[in-house]
Structures are given as structure tokens and as C-alpha cells.
Amino acid sequence: MVQRVYRQITEIDSEVKVTIATSKSQASAIHNQLGGKVSICVEPYRRDTFPAILLAAAYA
């Protein structure tokens, strides 16, 4: 699903810089699927959805 969403985003804007917010346990899987094409913002601790969104917004 990550690959499909990334492809859809880059079809709209091929120059876009994509950053994915995820947990430590998922970071390597995303890196394996997308390589260096995206930046990864890793949550230091799993705290559910709202803190992850705040972290992503602060990172952006």
C-alpha cells in the first residue's frame, strides 16, 4: 500500500518531497520498499495516532 500511495503522489507531482512518519518497527520496511526516495520521520515511542500527526507536523 505504501508503494501504491507513493506512486499516486509522484504521478501528480514528480518533484514532490515525501516524508513518512512511522514507528521504529516500520521504518526499515518502508526503507526497503521505497529506498532513498522518501524521508522517514521516526516516532521515538509509540503513542497512537494524534502524537504521530503532531510529530509529523512539527517535522514539516
C-alpha positions in Angstrom: 0.0 0.0 0.0 2.9 2.4 0.8 4.3 1.9 -2.7 0.9 2.5 -4.3 0.3 5.7 -2.4 3.8 6.9 -3.1 3.3 6.2 -6.9 0.0 8.1 -6.8 1.6 11.1 -5.2 4.5 11.2 -7.6 2.2 10.8 -10.6 0.6 14.1 -9.6 3.9 15.9 -8.8 7.1 14.1 -9.8 9.3 16.6 -7.9 7.5 16.4 -4.6 9.5 15.6 -1.4 7.7 12.9 0.6 8.2 12.4 4.3 6.6 9.4 6.0 6.0 9.4 9.8 6.2 5.9 11.3 7.3 3.8 14.2 10.8 2.4 14.7 9.4 -1.1 13.8 8.1 0.0 10.4 11.0 2.3 9.4 13.1 -0.5 7.9 10.2 -2.0 6.0 9.4 1.4 4.4 13.0 2.0 3.6 13.2 -1.5 1.9 10.1 -0.7 -0.2 10.9 2.8 -1.2 14.7 3.1 -0.7 16.0 6.6 -0.5 13.1 8.1 -2.4 11.4 9.4 0.9 12.4 10.9 4.2 11.4 9.0 7.2 10.4 10.7 10.5 10.5 8.0 13.2 8.4 8.2 16.3 10.6 7.8 19.4 7.8 5.9 21.2 4.5 4.5 20.1 1.8 6.9 21.3 -1.0 6.3 18.9 -2.2 8.5 16.0 -2.6 12.0 17.4 1.0 12.4 18.7 2.3 10.9 15.4 0.4 13.6 13.5 1.9 16.3 15.8 5.4 14.9 15.3 4.9 14.9 11.5 3.6 18.5 11.5 6.5 19.7 13.7 9.0 17.9 11.4 7.4 19.5 8.3 
